[in-house]
Every structure is written in structure tokens, then in C-alpha cells.
Amino acid sequence: MIDRCYVYEPGFIDATSRAEILAWLETLHPLWEQRYSTKRPPPAGKQQRSLLRPVYWLGNWQFACLGYYEPPRRTKHVAVSAEPFPKVLAKLVTSIEKRVRSGFPPNVVPRRWHLNTCLVNFYGDRIQDGKEVDAARVGEHRDFEPGPVASLSIGERARFQFVRRGDFNAPPVRTQWLEDGSLQIFGGPRWKDDLLHRVQRVDDKQRLDLPPHIPGFRTRRVNFTFRYVPDEHVTPFAQLPAAAREDVRDYVAALASHSTFFAKELGRDRTAAARSPQPVD
């Protein structure tokens, strides 16, 4: 029986596109974010920690310290405007969107759905005291963004699993090895809501070290996860509330040193601050 809400296609990324993606990755400077704000103490009972791996976002950036997009509970001021997709990814996304609209049931695709956010995850090994520590996994979770989710994989294959909520010791509902160059799309209540998903492991058979160069890290797989955040919920950096703006200012400044887009966003914020009335002594 064909499941119209799930697609897996090996070899979706052709050789030319793959080479263009790798060349673009060379230009990136990913962030290794802290889970909570560095400007104030962590929430009660929580300890500050860095994320398991470096990340980069396109379309809009969901900084960990602001909390990830999670409707209806959390929608405002968490998806911050970010760089547009490079041409090679934009072309692939157009093809994916057409496939979803023609193949998925209409009731699982929101009316204004389009893939406008991309999380670039770098899976590999942290280098600690000269030794490699595996950081190529993701625990059970769900994606809250509405509509189908698509992902592209480059590098070593990953063991991707869907599991039942609250019964993680039971056999996975589905296990899919995500191969180099593959496309995976899933949507609908079963795959998005009823089940959780995880990356259980990533192979290391080829001893890859994919771009970009990340100090203290060796990347053996890069995954691009595309989702939809309603456009009205995407906020430019300069329009964040003051506390949120300060929480992520250092990250935006780090990005601005290599990104024209973020340099402009930081400049707009400084211009707005200069125009604001100054307190009178």
C-alpha cells in the first residue's frame, strides 16, 4: 500500500547539485550555540550547556535560547529572519514543493505552505583532548512547524527511525537509512504528530571530513531539514523585543562578520537605536 504522506528517494541530488552544495558549504561559519541565554541565569533547575553539534539556519533562524518554534504555545519572536536559500537549494526546494502539492493529500498541506526555513545540521565528532567524541545523533522529538517536512542528506548514511510516543523500547515503527544524496519527506498526523523521530546513528565507514572547516569538529554528514514557518511569524532581528535582541546579539554579530545579510540586519538595529530618543538626565 502506498503511503501518500511519506516519500523516500535515494539519489535525488544529482552530481552537479551535490558539488555546488559542497562548494557553498565551504563558505559557511556555523554557530555552536548555548541552550539558554548567556545574559541571565538558566531557568530554574536547568544547567547551561552547548548544543550537541554546530548548526546553521536559512530563511529564518531559530536560536535555541529563544525557544524553538512551537505553535500554538510559542510562535512570536522565535523565528528570526535569516539568509535566503542559495540557488542550488532553492532549485531543489521548488522541485520538492511541486512533488508535495501534487502527491500529498491536500488536507495535510496548509494553504500557504512553502518551505521557507532550513536547519543545516552537522553530524560528526567533537574533538576533546585530542580524541573524537561521537555527536552524530538526535533523540526522539517532533517538528512542530505545520505541514510536510523535507530533508536532504549528504555524506555518510544515517539511521533514521520513527518511534511511538512513550514506548521508546518498542520496535521502531519505521527505520530508514538516509543515504548520501537522498530525499525524505513526511507529513500528516501519523508521521508528524502521532510518532516521534530520531537519528539513532550515522556511519563512519568513509572517514569523511565534510566542509566547512569547524574548529574542534569533524563532519561526516550534513543534513538539510526544510520546514514551513508562517511568514507573519518571521521577525527581523531589529524588531525583536529588547530582551530577545540582547539574547542573540552576540550570535548575530558573529554571523555578521561573514554574512552580508546579517551585517545589514545588525546595521538596521544600530540605526534604529541611534534614532531612538535618548533619556534625559
LOKOL-619191 format. One record per residue (C-alpha): residue number from 0; x, z, y; residue in three letters. Coordinates in steps of 0.1 Angstrom, whole numbers. Example, Ala and Ser with C-alpha at 12.3 -4.5 7.8 and 13.67 -1.06 7.14 Angstrom:
<atom nr="0" u="123" w="78" v="-45" rest="Ala"/>
<atom nr="1" u="137" w="71" v="-11" rest="Ser"/>
***
This chain:
<atom nr="0" u="0" w="0" v="0" rest="Met"/>
<atom nr="1" u="14" w="-10" v="34" rest="Ile"/>
<atom nr="2" u="16" w="18" v="60" rest="Asp"/>
<atom nr="3" u="10" w="2" v="93" rest="Arg"/>
<atom nr="4" u="23" w="33" v="111" rest="Cys"/>
<atom nr="5" u="58" w="32" v="96" rest="Tyr"/>
<atom nr="6" u="85" w="5" v="97" rest="Val"/>
<atom nr="7" u="120" w="4" v="84" rest="Tyr"/>
<atom nr="8" u="140" w="-28" v="88" rest="Glu"/>
<atom nr="9" u="177" w="-30" v="79" rest="Pro"/>
<atom nr="10" u="198" w="-55" v="97" rest="Gly"/>
<atom nr="11" u="176" w="-55" v="128" rest="Phe"/>
<atom nr="12" u="206" w="-55" v="152" rest="Ile"/>
<atom nr="13" u="224" w="-88" v="149" rest="Asp"/>
<atom nr="14" u="262" w="-90" v="151" rest="Ala"/>
<atom nr="15" u="263" w="-102" v="188" rest="Thr"/>
<atom nr="16" u="240" w="-74" v="199" rest="Ser"/>
<atom nr="17" u="260" w="-49" v="180" rest="Arg"/>
<atom nr="18" u="292" w="-60" v="197" rest="Ala"/>
<atom nr="19" u="275" w="-58" v="231" rest="Glu"/>
<atom nr="20" u="262" w="-23" v="224" rest="Ile"/>
<atom nr="21" u="297" w="-11" v="213" rest="Leu"/>
<atom nr="22" u="312" w="-26" v="245" rest="Ala"/>
<atom nr="23" u="286" w="-8" v="266" rest="Trp"/>
<atom nr="24" u="291" w="25" v="248" rest="Leu"/>
<atom nr="25" u="328" w="23" v="258" rest="Glu"/>
<atom nr="26" u="317" w="27" v="294" rest="Thr"/>
<atom nr="27" u="297" w="59" v="289" rest="Leu"/>
<atom nr="28" u="307" w="95" v="296" rest="His"/>
<atom nr="29" u="283" w="117" v="276" rest="Pro"/>
<atom nr="30" u="274" w="152" v="285" rest="Leu"/>
<atom nr="31" u="278" w="183" v="263" rest="Trp"/>
<atom nr="32" u="250" w="204" v="278" rest="Glu"/>
<atom nr="33" u="243" w="241" v="277" rest="Gln"/>
<atom nr="34" u="210" w="250" v="262" rest="Arg"/>
<atom nr="35" u="200" w="272" v="291" rest="Tyr"/>
<atom nr="36" u="207" w="273" v="329" rest="Ser"/>
<atom nr="37" u="241" w="283" v="339" rest="Thr"/>
<atom nr="38" u="228" w="296" v="372" rest="Lys"/>
<atom nr="39" u="208" w="325" v="358" rest="Arg"/>
<atom nr="40" u="208" w="347" v="326" rest="Pro"/>
<atom nr="41" u="193" w="331" v="295" rest="Pro"/>
<atom nr="42" u="157" w="340" v="285" rest="Pro"/>
<atom nr="43" u="152" w="375" v="270" rest="Ala"/>
<atom nr="44" u="165" w="376" v="235" rest="Gly"/>
<atom nr="45" u="184" w="343" v="238" rest="Lys"/>
<atom nr="46" u="221" w="336" v="240" rest="Gln"/>
<atom nr="47" u="237" w="308" v="259" rest="Gln"/>
<atom nr="48" u="251" w="280" v="237" rest="Arg"/>
<atom nr="49" u="262" w="244" v="239" rest="Ser"/>
<atom nr="50" u="242" w="217" v="222" rest="Leu"/>
<atom nr="51" u="254" w="207" v="188" rest="Leu"/>
<atom nr="52" u="266" w="173" v="200" rest="Arg"/>
<atom nr="53" u="271" w="153" v="232" rest="Pro"/>
<atom nr="54" u="242" w="132" v="244" rest="Val"/>
<atom nr="55" u="233" w="105" v="269" rest="Tyr"/>
<atom nr="56" u="199" w="95" v="282" rest="Trp"/>
<atom nr="57" u="185" w="63" v="296" rest="Leu"/>
<atom nr="58" u="152" w="57" v="315" rest="Gly"/>
<atom nr="59" u="148" w="95" v="321" rest="Asn"/>
<atom nr="60" u="170" w="124" v="312" rest="Trp"/>
<atom nr="61" u="155" w="155" v="296" rest="Gln"/>
<atom nr="62" u="181" w="182" v="304" rest="Phe"/>
<atom nr="63" u="180" w="210" v="278" rest="Ala"/>
<atom nr="64" u="180" w="237" v="304" rest="Cys"/>
<atom nr="65" u="147" w="224" v="320" rest="Leu"/>
<atom nr="66" u="130" w="223" v="286" rest="Gly"/>
<atom nr="67" u="121" w="191" v="268" rest="Tyr"/>
<atom nr="68" u="90" w="170" v="275" rest="Tyr"/>
<atom nr="69" u="62" w="187" v="255" rest="Glu"/>
<atom nr="70" u="26" w="178" v="266" rest="Pro"/>
<atom nr="71" u="3" w="193" v="274" rest="Pro"/>
<atom nr="72" u="23" w="225" v="279" rest="Arg"/>
<atom nr="73" u="53" w="211" v="297" rest="Arg"/>
<atom nr="74" u="51" w="177" v="315" rest="Thr"/>
<atom nr="75" u="62" w="182" v="351" rest="Lys"/>
<atom nr="76" u="98" w="182" v="363" rest="His"/>
<atom nr="77" u="114" w="179" v="329" rest="Val"/>
<atom nr="78" u="119" w="141" v="327" rest="Ala"/>
<atom nr="79" u="144" w="132" v="354" rest="Val"/>
<atom nr="80" u="149" w="96" v="365" rest="Ser"/>
<atom nr="81" u="179" w="81" v="348" rest="Ala"/>
<atom nr="82" u="198" w="48" v="344" rest="Glu"/>
<atom nr="83" u="178" w="17" v="332" rest="Pro"/>
<atom nr="84" u="185" w="3" v="297" rest="Phe"/>
<atom nr="85" u="214" w="-21" v="296" rest="Pro"/>
<atom nr="86" u="203" w="-58" v="290" rest="Lys"/>
<atom nr="87" u="212" w="-57" v="253" rest="Val"/>
<atom nr="88" u="190" w="-27" v="246" rest="Leu"/>
<atom nr="89" u="162" w="-39" v="269" rest="Ala"/>
<atom nr="90" u="160" w="-71" v="249" rest="Lys"/>
<atom nr="91" u="158" w="-52" v="216" rest="Leu"/>
<atom nr="92" u="132" w="-28" v="231" rest="Val"/>
<atom nr="93" u="110" w="-58" v="241" rest="Thr"/>
<atom nr="94" u="110" w="-70" v="206" rest="Ser"/>
<atom nr="95" u="102" w="-36" v="192" rest="Ile"/>
<atom nr="96" u="73" w="-31" v="217" rest="Glu"/>
<atom nr="97" u="58" w="-65" v="206" rest="Lys"/>
<atom nr="98" u="61" w="-55" v="170" rest="Arg"/>
<atom nr="99" u="43" w="-22" v="176" rest="Val"/>
<atom nr="100" u="15" w="-38" v="196" rest="Arg"/>
<atom nr="101" u="9" w="-65" v="170" rest="Ser"/>
<atom nr="102" u="13" w="-44" v="139" rest="Gly"/>
<atom nr="103" u="3" w="-8" v="145" rest="Phe"/>
<atom nr="104" u="-33" w="3" v="147" rest="Pro"/>
<atom nr="105" u="-45" w="2" v="183" rest="Pro"/>
<atom nr="106" u="-57" w="38" v="182" rest="Asn"/>
<atom nr="107" u="-22" w="52" v="178" rest="Val"/>
<atom nr="108" u="-7" w="32" v="207" rest="Val"/>
<atom nr="109" u="-16" w="47" v="241" rest="Pro"/>
<atom nr="110" u="-30" w="22" v="266" rest="Arg"/>
<atom nr="111" u="1" w="23" v="289" rest="Arg"/>
<atom nr="112" u="26" w="29" v="262" rest="Trp"/>
<atom nr="113" u="60" w="14" v="266" rest="His"/>
<atom nr="114" u="94" w="26" v="255" rest="Leu"/>
<atom nr="115" u="109" w="40" v="288" rest="Asn"/>
<atom nr="116" u="132" w="67" v="276" rest="Thr"/>
<atom nr="117" u="161" w="67" v="252" rest="Cys"/>
<atom nr="118" u="181" w="96" v="238" rest="Leu"/>
<atom nr="119" u="216" w="85" v="227" rest="Val"/>
<atom nr="120" u="228" w="109" v="201" rest="Asn"/>
<atom nr="121" u="264" w="110" v="190" rest="Phe"/>
<atom nr="122" u="267" w="123" v="154" rest="Tyr"/>
<atom nr="123" u="301" w="133" v="141" rest="Gly"/>
<atom nr="124" u="326" w="161" v="141" rest="Asp"/>
<atom nr="125" u="337" w="187" v="167" rest="Arg"/>
<atom nr="126" u="374" w="193" v="167" rest="Ile"/>
<atom nr="127" u="381" w="230" v="167" rest="Gln"/>
<atom nr="128" u="416" w="244" v="163" rest="Asp"/>
<atom nr="129" u="427" w="210" v="150" rest="Gly"/>
<atom nr="130" u="400" w="210" v="123" rest="Lys"/>
<atom nr="131" u="369" w="188" v="121" rest="Glu"/>
<atom nr="132" u="336" w="207" v="120" rest="Val"/>
<atom nr="133" u="306" w="186" v="109" rest="Asp"/>
<atom nr="134" u="279" w="183" v="137" rest="Ala"/>
<atom nr="135" u="261" w="154" v="122" rest="Ala"/>
<atom nr="136" u="227" w="168" v="115" rest="Arg"/>
<atom nr="137" u="194" w="177" v="132" rest="Val"/>
<atom nr="138" u="170" w="204" v="120" rest="Gly"/>
<atom nr="139" u="132" w="200" v="115" rest="Glu"/>
<atom nr="140" u="114" w="191" v="146" rest="His"/>
<atom nr="141" u="88" w="167" v="160" rest="Arg"/>
<atom nr="142" u="88" w="143" v="190" rest="Asp"/>
<atom nr="143" u="60" w="153" v="215" rest="Phe"/>
<atom nr="144" u="61" w="121" v="236" rest="Glu"/>
<atom nr="145" u="28" w="101" v="230" rest="Pro"/>
<atom nr="146" u="27" w="70" v="208" rest="Gly"/>
<atom nr="147" u="51" w="55" v="183" rest="Pro"/>
<atom nr="148" u="88" w="64" v="183" rest="Val"/>
<atom nr="149" u="116" w="38" v="175" rest="Ala"/>
<atom nr="150" u="152" w="43" v="167" rest="Ser"/>
<atom nr="151" u="183" w="21" v="162" rest="Leu"/>
<atom nr="152" u="213" w="32" v="142" rest="Ser"/>
<atom nr="153" u="249" w="21" v="145" rest="Ile"/>
<atom nr="154" u="278" w="34" v="123" rest="Gly"/>
<atom nr="155" u="276" w="54" v="91" rest="Glu"/>
<atom nr="156" u="243" w="57" v="73" rest="Arg"/>
<atom nr="157" u="221" w="88" v="79" rest="Ala"/>
<atom nr="158" u="198" w="106" v="55" rest="Arg"/>
<atom nr="159" u="165" w="109" v="74" rest="Phe"/>
<atom nr="160" u="137" w="129" v="60" rest="Gln"/>
<atom nr="161" u="100" w="138" v="68" rest="Phe"/>
<atom nr="162" u="90" w="172" v="56" rest="Val"/>
<atom nr="163" u="58" w="193" v="55" rest="Arg"/>
<atom nr="164" u="54" w="220" v="82" rest="Arg"/>
<atom nr="165" u="61" w="255" v="69" rest="Gly"/>
<atom nr="166" u="72" w="243" v="35" rest="Asp"/>
<atom nr="167" u="108" w="230" v="41" rest="Phe"/>
<atom nr="168" u="118" w="239" v="5" rest="Asn"/>
<atom nr="169" u="93" w="215" v="-9" rest="Ala"/>
<atom nr="170" u="105" w="179" v="-18" rest="Pro"/>
<atom nr="171" u="106" w="157" v="13" rest="Pro"/>
<atom nr="172" u="75" w="135" v="19" rest="Val"/>
<atom nr="173" u="99" w="106" v="26" rest="Arg"/>
<atom nr="174" u="136" w="101" v="25" rest="Thr"/>
<atom nr="175" u="150" w="71" v="43" rest="Gln"/>
<atom nr="176" u="187" w="62" v="46" rest="Trp"/>
<atom nr="177" u="191" w="47" v="80" rest="Leu"/>
<atom nr="178" u="218" w="20" v="77" rest="Glu"/>
<atom nr="179" u="241" w="5" v="103" rest="Asp"/>
<atom nr="180" u="221" w="-19" v="124" rest="Gly"/>
<atom nr="181" u="187" w="-7" v="112" rest="Ser"/>
<atom nr="182" u="154" w="-1" v="130" rest="Leu"/>
<atom nr="183" u="129" w="26" v="122" rest="Gln"/>
<atom nr="184" u="95" w="30" v="139" rest="Ile"/>
<atom nr="185" u="69" w="57" v="132" rest="Phe"/>
<atom nr="186" u="37" w="67" v="148" rest="Gly"/>
<atom nr="187" u="2" w="80" v="142" rest="Gly"/>
<atom nr="188" u="-9" w="116" v="134" rest="Pro"/>
<atom nr="189" u="7" w="117" v="99" rest="Arg"/>
<atom nr="190" u="42" w="109" v="109" rest="Trp"/>
<atom nr="191" u="41" w="123" v="144" rest="Lys"/>
<atom nr="192" u="20" w="154" v="141" rest="Asp"/>
<atom nr="193" u="14" w="165" v="105" rest="Asp"/>
<atom nr="194" u="50" w="161" v="94" rest="Leu"/>
<atom nr="195" u="84" w="172" v="109" rest="Leu"/>
<atom nr="196" u="115" w="151" v="106" rest="His"/>
<atom nr="197" u="152" w="158" v="103" rest="Arg"/>
<atom nr="198" u="186" w="142" v="99" rest="Val"/>
<atom nr="199" u="199" w="160" v="68" rest="Gln"/>
<atom nr="200" u="234" w="144" v="67" rest="Arg"/>
<atom nr="201" u="255" w="115" v="79" rest="Val"/>
<atom nr="202" u="280" w="98" v="56" rest="Asp"/>
<atom nr="203" u="317" w="97" v="64" rest="Asp"/>
<atom nr="204" u="329" w="71" v="40" rest="Lys"/>
<atom nr="205" u="344" w="48" v="66" rest="Gln"/>
<atom nr="206" u="361" w="75" v="87" rest="Arg"/>
<atom nr="207" u="347" w="58" v="118" rest="Leu"/>
<atom nr="208" u="355" w="69" v="154" rest="Asp"/>
<atom nr="209" u="330" w="50" v="175" rest="Leu"/>
<atom nr="210" u="331" w="47" v="212" rest="Pro"/>
<atom nr="211" u="331" w="62" v="237" rest="Pro"/>
<atom nr="212" u="361" w="85" v="236" rest="His"/>
<atom nr="213" u="347" w="120" v="238" rest="Ile"/>
<atom nr="214" u="374" w="148" v="240" rest="Pro"/>
<atom nr="215" u="371" w="171" v="211" rest="Gly"/>
<atom nr="216" u="347" w="150" v="191" rest="Phe"/>
<atom nr="217" u="348" w="121" v="166" rest="Arg"/>
<atom nr="218" u="317" w="100" v="165" rest="Thr"/>
<atom nr="219" u="308" w="83" v="132" rest="Arg"/>
<atom nr="220" u="272" w="74" v="140" rest="Arg"/>
<atom nr="221" u="253" w="66" v="172" rest="Val"/>
<atom nr="222" u="215" w="67" v="172" rest="Asn"/>
<atom nr="223" u="192" w="54" v="200" rest="Phe"/>
<atom nr="224" u="158" w="71" v="199" rest="Thr"/>
<atom nr="225" u="132" w="54" v="222" rest="Phe"/>
<atom nr="226" u="100" w="72" v="233" rest="Arg"/>
<atom nr="227" u="73" w="70" v="260" rest="Tyr"/>
<atom nr="228" u="70" w="94" v="288" rest="Val"/>
<atom nr="229" u="41" w="85" v="311" rest="Pro"/>
<atom nr="230" u="56" w="71" v="343" rest="Asp"/>
<atom nr="231" u="38" w="97" v="365" rest="Glu"/>
<atom nr="232" u="57" w="124" v="347" rest="His"/>
<atom nr="233" u="92" w="110" v="355" rest="Val"/>
<atom nr="234" u="107" w="127" v="386" rest="Thr"/>
<atom nr="235" u="136" w="116" v="407" rest="Pro"/>
<atom nr="236" u="164" w="142" v="410" rest="Phe"/>
<atom nr="237" u="158" w="147" v="447" rest="Ala"/>
<atom nr="238" u="121" w="155" v="441" rest="Gln"/>
<atom nr="239" u="127" w="183" v="415" rest="Leu"/>
<atom nr="240" u="118" w="218" v="427" rest="Pro"/>
<atom nr="241" u="148" w="236" v="442" rest="Ala"/>
<atom nr="242" u="155" w="258" v="412" rest="Ala"/>
<atom nr="243" u="154" w="229" v="387" rest="Ala"/>
<atom nr="244" u="175" w="208" v="410" rest="Arg"/>
<atom nr="245" u="202" w="235" v="411" rest="Glu"/>
<atom nr="246" u="200" w="240" v="374" rest="Asp"/>
<atom nr="247" u="210" w="204" v="368" rest="Val"/>
<atom nr="248" u="230" w="196" v="399" rest="Arg"/>
<atom nr="249" u="264" w="200" v="381" rest="Asp"/>
<atom nr="250" u="253" w="177" v="354" rest="Tyr"/>
<atom nr="251" u="241" w="151" v="379" rest="Val"/>
<atom nr="252" u="274" w="154" v="398" rest="Ala"/>
<atom nr="253" u="294" w="149" v="366" rest="Ala"/>
<atom nr="254" u="273" w="118" v="358" rest="Leu"/>
<atom nr="255" u="276" w="105" v="394" rest="Ala"/>
<atom nr="256" u="314" w="104" v="391" rest="Ser"/>
<atom nr="257" u="310" w="75" v="366" rest="His"/>
<atom nr="258" u="275" w="62" v="373" rest="Ser"/>
<atom nr="259" u="263" w="42" v="403" rest="Thr"/>
<atom nr="260" u="227" w="52" v="396" rest="Phe"/>
<atom nr="261" u="234" w="89" v="396" rest="Phe"/>
<atom nr="262" u="257" w="87" v="426" rest="Ala"/>
<atom nr="263" u="228" w="72" v="445" rest="Lys"/>
<atom nr="264" u="204" w="99" v="432" rest="Glu"/>
<atom nr="265" u="229" w="126" v="444" rest="Leu"/>
<atom nr="266" u="233" w="109" v="477" rest="Gly"/>
<atom nr="267" u="195" w="108" v="483" rest="Arg"/>
<atom nr="268" u="193" w="145" v="476" rest="Asp"/>
<atom nr="269" u="221" w="152" v="501" rest="Arg"/>
<atom nr="270" u="204" w="130" v="527" rest="Thr"/>
<atom nr="271" u="171" w="148" v="522" rest="Ala"/>
<atom nr="272" u="189" w="182" v="525" rest="Ala"/>
<atom nr="273" u="206" w="171" v="558" rest="Ala"/>
<atom nr="274" u="172" w="161" v="573" rest="Arg"/>
<atom nr="275" u="155" w="194" v="563" rest="Ser"/>
<atom nr="276" u="150" w="219" v="592" rest="Pro"/>
<atom nr="277" u="178" w="245" v="592" rest="Gln"/>
<atom nr="278" u="169" w="282" v="595" rest="Pro"/>
<atom nr="279" u="175" w="296" v="630" rest="Val"/>
<atom nr="280" u="194" w="329" v="633" rest="Asp"/>
***
